[in-house]
Amino acid sequence: MSKTWDKSKMPSRHVTQGPERAPHRSYLYAMGLSTKDIQKPLVGVASCWNEAAPCNTALMRQAHAASEGVKKGDGTPREFCTITVTDGIAMGHEGMRSSLVSRDTIADSVELSMRGHSYDALVGIAGCDKSLPGMMMAMLRLNVPSVFLYGGSILPGSYEGRDVTVLDVFEAVGAHAAGSNEMTDEKLHALEKVACPGDGACGGQFTANTMACVSEAIGLALPLSSALPAPYTDRDGYAVASGEVVMQLVEKNLRPRDICTREAFENAAIVVAATGGSTNAALHLPAMAHECGVQFDLEDVAKIFQRTPYIANLKPGGDYVAKDFGEAGGVPMLMKTLHESGLINGDCLTVTGQTWAEYLEDIEWDPNQKVIYPATNPISPTGGVVGLWGSLAPDGAIVKVAGLHTLQFSGPARVFDGEEACFKAVSNRDYKEGEVLVIRYEGPKGGPGMREMLSTTAAIYGQGMGDKVALITDGRFSGATRGFCIGHVGPEAQEGGPIGLLKDGDIITIDAEKGTIDVRLTPAELEDRKRQWKPRITAYGSGALQKFAALVGPAHKGATTHPGFAGERHVYADI
């Protein structure tokens, strides 16, 4: 039975109410809407569907299911798509410069579509790395009732009787380059054909699954909605439920900023650390906080990482993939043990309307599952991700320590201006055990675009050198990266940060236990080099990458491109 909706304070009144909006309504009638449909809240159902990669190919199906849920809740869904740049395709070449830029483009495009058409609420469906934070940034920026839905992970492939992921293919490239008999041309081809068996985002606790866990932990997604892999049509039930729930939020006028408090961001960071998640979360959480006025930068994130036990045995540092995590109980099971140990704030709301404490009352700990350890008996006592500060990174840097056997490294720098130069050296085995490989001018401004370095790090690992060298960069690493790899070094080289002043042979010391990263140079020596330094001219003098480089802020504050909450003069939801 249809409700009677009061649209006097809803954005859609600007296109549906009064005689002067007759032309606008004529467009809606043209698409088959009835008068009753037009009088209901208009709900944007935004997806990042495309045919670029399997991460996104199941999203349209789920968008349609979410629309059915909106209709069940007595709303009128309006589907639209936005872009996605998929890192697995963009990795290791110029295309990766577009990846981080796409996060902000997604947020901007969803904002513009919602504003331009005066939609009242939002269901956002995303699959690959940057699309998840981009969609959630838009929700926090617009502040209309919103529900996020992850499109789901890919199933593991099978090769020679073992589960494999795309990471195995990237690392196989390194083994192949090293001339290993274990990875011939024929074996590499056989592996690449089976590693990704269908729809879904990368299966390990890489960036997509990390941010999917964030979406649940921070309260914007239905609990357990991230658990089922993309090919499972059963997950469409979560899409339908997401559509129904967003209509309940409209009724209650419960908005993203009511849910995503400072405490909710802390819960999200705790879940990242507890799962050994992607270092990219330390970029995306500050960017999301920037949208809604929560102070939450790299230092805040790192402090939480430092005190959080690592309890989920997930790839790349562990043994299991997202499918296994979901079958073990997923985020709710993880939150259960974290809450019982007093590590998360149970008073934080979710889109269910319940607090986490209320929701977890009905969750029973499963002692038989093997993926999630009790918080009282962790894999390691501190988080899977660590922040670093020191003379080489005054604004901070970040490293994933999950799976590392040692937390200290010291050695001479081998400096490369850009990833291509380093990848060439690695491919030719033109580097030595004990070196610290430095890839610079890959920061947000200097790249531009802050590229990920998975091709290089995976090649190093594939050559059996993963624990014999360290790698640092002002760029980023994939969530699939493993080894002693430090990213987000700030200030970046393009802004004259210490990483831009390094020379071959400079001794770099990293201590992930103490949280330090230093170069053996005096302040006077660094100052002398700074006087001789000049910023590099990039190859991008126009277009989207130039625009991003001109606008982007530092990585430790999320690499954002607009003033955010600090410059806000109105909220779209109240327009």
TAFEN-V126615 format. One record per residue. N is the residue number from 1. PHI is phi as a letter, one per 30 degrees, with the letter a starting at -180 (999 if undefined). OMEGA is omega in whole degrees, -180 to 180 (999 if undefined). Layout:
N;PHI;OMEGA, N;PHI;OMEGA
//
This chain:
1;999;-177, 2;d;174, 3;d;169, 4;c;-175, 5;c;173, 6;d;-176, 7;c;-174, 8;d;180, 9;c;180, 10;c;178, 11;e;-175, 12;d;177, 13;d;-178, 14;d;179, 15;b;-176, 16;b;-171, 17;c;172, 18;j;-179, 19;e;-177, 20;d;-180, 21;c;178, 22;e;178, 23;d;-180, 24;d;-180, 25;d;-180, 26;d;176, 27;d;-179, 28;d;176, 29;d;-179, 30;d;-179, 31;c;174, 32;j;178, 33;d;176, 34;c;176, 35;e;178, 36;d;180, 37;e;-177, 38;d;-180, 39;d;178, 40;d;172, 41;e;176, 42;c;-174, 43;c;173, 44;d;174, 45;c;-172, 46;c;176, 47;b;177, 48;c;-179, 49;d;165, 50;a;179, 51;c;178, 52;d;-174, 53;a;-177, 54;d;178, 55;e;-168, 56;c;-170, 57;d;179, 58;c;-172, 59;d;-180, 60;d;177, 61;e;-178, 62;d;175, 63;d;178, 64;d;179, 65;d;177, 66;d;178, 67;d;177, 68;d;177, 69;d;177, 70;d;179, 71;d;178, 72;d;179, 73;d;178, 74;i;172, 75;c;179, 76;c;-177, 77;d;176, 78;b;-175, 79;d;170, 80;a;-180, 81;c;169, 82;b;-174, 83;d;164, 84;b;166, 85;c;-174, 86;c;-171, 87;d;-179, 88;e;176, 89;d;-176, 90;d;-170, 91;d;168, 92;i;178, 93;a;-175, 94;e;-179, 95;e;-178, 96;d;177, 97;d;-178, 98;d;-170, 99;d;-179, 100;d;177, 101;e;-178, 102;d;178, 103;e;-178, 104;d;176, 105;d;177, 106;d;179, 107;e;-179, 108;d;-175, 109;d;175, 110;d;177, 111;e;-176, 112;d;179, 113;d;178, 114;d;180, 115;d;-174, 116;d;-177, 117;c;174, 118;h;177, 119;d;-172, 120;c;-176, 121;a;-173, 122;b;163, 123;c;-177, 124;c;-175, 125;b;-174, 126;b;-176, 127;b;-173, 128;c;-168, 129;f;-171, 130;d;-178, 131;d;180, 132;d;178, 133;d;179, 134;e;180, 135;d;-180, 136;d;174, 137;d;178, 138;d;179, 139;d;-179, 140;d;178, 141;d;-177, 142;d;179, 143;i;167, 144;d;176, 145;e;-170, 146;b;171, 147;b;178, 148;c;176, 149;b;174, 150;d;-179, 151;d;176, 152;j;-178, 153;c;176, 154;d;172, 155;d;177, 156;d;171, 157;d;179, 158;b;-180, 159;b;180, 160;h;174, 161;i;179, 162;b;175, 163;d;178, 164;b;175, 165;b;179, 166;d;177, 167;e;178, 168;d;179, 169;d;178, 170;e;180, 171;d;176, 172;d;177, 173;d;177, 174;d;179, 175;d;178, 176;d;179, 177;d;180, 178;d;179, 179;i;-178, 180;d;175, 181;d;178, 182;d;-179, 183;b;177, 184;d;176, 185;e;-177, 186;d;-180, 187;d;178, 188;d;179, 189;d;179, 190;d;180, 191;d;-177, 192;d;-179, 193;d;-174, 194;c;-173, 195;d;-177, 196;b;-169, 197;d;-179, 198;l;-178, 199;d;170, 200;k;179, 201;d;-177, 202;e;-167, 203;d;180, 204;d;177, 205;d;177, 206;c;-171, 207;d;-177, 208;d;-180, 209;d;175, 210;d;-179, 211;d;173, 212;d;175, 213;d;177, 214;e;-177, 215;e;176, 216;d;-175, 217;d;-177, 218;d;173, 219;j;-176, 220;d;-180, 221;b;176, 222;d;177, 223;e;179, 224;i;-177, 225;d;-180, 226;d;-165, 227;d;-173, 228;d;177, 229;d;-176, 230;e;-177, 231;d;-177, 232;d;180, 233;d;176, 234;e;-178, 235;d;176, 236;d;175, 237;d;176, 238;d;177, 239;d;177, 240;e;-180, 241;d;179, 242;d;177, 243;d;178, 244;d;-178, 245;d;-179, 246;d;177, 247;d;174, 248;d;178, 249;d;176, 250;d;179, 251;d;-178, 252;d;-172, 253;h;177, 254;c;-169, 255;c;-179, 256;e;-178, 257;d;172, 258;d;-176, 259;c;-173, 260;d;176, 261;d;176, 262;e;-180, 263;d;178, 264;d;175, 265;d;177, 266;d;176, 267;e;-179, 268;d;179, 269;d;178, 270;d;180, 271;d;176, 272;e;-178, 273;d;-177, 274;d;180, 275;c;-175, 276;i;-172, 277;d;-175, 278;d;174, 279;d;179, 280;d;177, 281;d;178, 282;d;173, 283;c;-173, 284;d;179, 285;d;174, 286;e;179, 287;d;177, 288;d;179, 289;d;179, 290;e;-178, 291;d;-171, 292;b;172, 293;i;175, 294;c;178, 295;d;-174, 296;a;-178, 297;c;-177, 298;e;-179, 299;d;178, 300;d;180, 301;d;-176, 302;d;179, 303;d;178, 304;d;177, 305;e;-175, 306;d;-175, 307;c;-175, 308;c;177, 309;d;178, 310;c;-169, 311;b;-179, 312;c;-173, 313;d;-172, 314;c;173, 315;d;13, 316;d;-179, 317;d;-177, 318;c;-169, 319;c;-169, 320;c;179, 321;c;-174, 322;e;178, 323;e;180, 324;d;179, 325;d;179, 326;d;-180, 327;d;177, 328;d;180, 329;j;173, 330;h;-176, 331;e;179, 332;e;179, 333;d;176, 334;d;-180, 335;d;-180, 336;e;-178, 337;d;177, 338;d;-180, 339;d;179, 340;d;178, 341;c;177, 342;i;-175, 343;c;177, 344;c;178, 345;d;-178, 346;d;-179, 347;d;-178, 348;d;-179, 349;d;167, 350;b;180, 351;d;175, 352;d;-173, 353;i;176, 354;d;166, 355;d;175, 356;d;180, 357;d;179, 358;d;-179, 359;d;-175, 360;d;177, 361;e;-177, 362;c;179, 363;c;178, 364;c;178, 365;d;179, 366;c;-177, 367;d;-176, 368;d;179, 369;d;-172, 370;c;-171, 371;d;-175, 372;c;179, 373;d;172, 374;d;179, 375;d;178, 376;d;180, 377;b;-171, 378;d;172, 379;d;172, 380;b;-172, 381;d;179, 382;c;-171, 383;d;-179, 384;d;-178, 385;b;-174, 386;b;173, 387;c;-179, 388;b;174, 389;b;178, 390;l;-175, 391;d;177, 392;d;-178, 393;b;180, 394;e;178, 395;c;176, 396;j;175, 397;a;-175, 398;b;179, 399;b;173, 400;d;-178, 401;c;178, 402;e;179, 403;j;178, 404;d;180, 405;c;176, 406;b;-178, 407;c;178, 408;b;176, 409;a;176, 410;b;180, 411;a;-179, 412;d;179, 413;d;167, 414;b;-165, 415;c;177, 416;b;174, 417;c;-179, 418;j;-176, 419;d;-175, 420;e;-179, 421;d;179, 422;d;-179, 423;d;177, 424;d;179, 425;d;179, 426;d;-180, 427;e;-180, 428;d;-176, 429;h;-179, 430;c;174, 431;a;-172, 432;b;172, 433;e;179, 434;j;180, 435;d;170, 436;c;-180, 437;d;-177, 438;c;174, 439;c;-176, 440;b;-173, 441;h;174, 442;b;179, 443;d;-180, 444;e;179, 445;d;-171, 446;d;-179, 447;e;-11, 448;d;173, 449;j;175, 450;h;-177, 451;d;169, 452;d;-173, 453;c;-175, 454;d;-179, 455;e;-179, 456;d;-177, 457;d;179, 458;d;178, 459;d;177, 460;d;-180, 461;d;180, 462;d;177, 463;d;180, 464;i;-177, 465;c;-174, 466;e;180, 467;c;-176, 468;c;175, 469;b;170, 470;c;178, 471;b;177, 472;b;-179, 473;a;170, 474;d;170, 475;d;-175, 476;b;170, 477;c;173, 478;d;171, 479;d;178, 480;d;-178, 481;d;170, 482;b;-173, 483;j;-178, 484;d;-173, 485;b;-176, 486;c;-180, 487;c;177, 488;i;-178, 489;d;-176, 490;b;-2, 491;d;-178, 492;d;-177, 493;d;-177, 494;d;178, 495;c;177, 496;i;177, 497;d;-178, 498;e;180, 499;d;178, 500;d;-177, 501;c;-176, 502;d;173, 503;b;176, 504;e;177, 505;j;176, 506;e;-177, 507;d;180, 508;c;180, 509;b;-178, 510;b;177, 511;b;-178, 512;d;175, 513;d;178, 514;d;-179, 515;i;-177, 516;b;174, 517;b;-172, 518;b;172, 519;c;-176, 520;d;176, 521;b;178, 522;d;175, 523;e;-180, 524;d;178, 525;d;178, 526;d;179, 527;d;179, 528;d;178, 529;d;-180, 530;d;-180, 531;d;-178, 532;c;-174, 533;d;173, 534;b;178, 535;d;-179, 536;d;174, 537;d;180, 538;d;179, 539;d;-173, 540;c;-179, 541;c;178, 542;a;178, 543;i;-173, 544;d;-178, 545;d;175, 546;d;-179, 547;d;179, 548;d;-179, 549;d;-180, 550;d;-173, 551;c;-166, 552;d;176, 553;c;-175, 554;d;-177, 555;d;-175, 556;d;175, 557;c;174, 558;j;-178, 559;h;-178, 560;d;-172, 561;b;176, 562;a;-174, 563;d;180, 564;i;-177, 565;e;-177, 566;d;-180, 567;c;-174, 568;d;176, 569;c;172, 570;a;175, 571;c;-177, 572;e;-176, 573;e;-177, 574;c;-173, 575;d;999
//
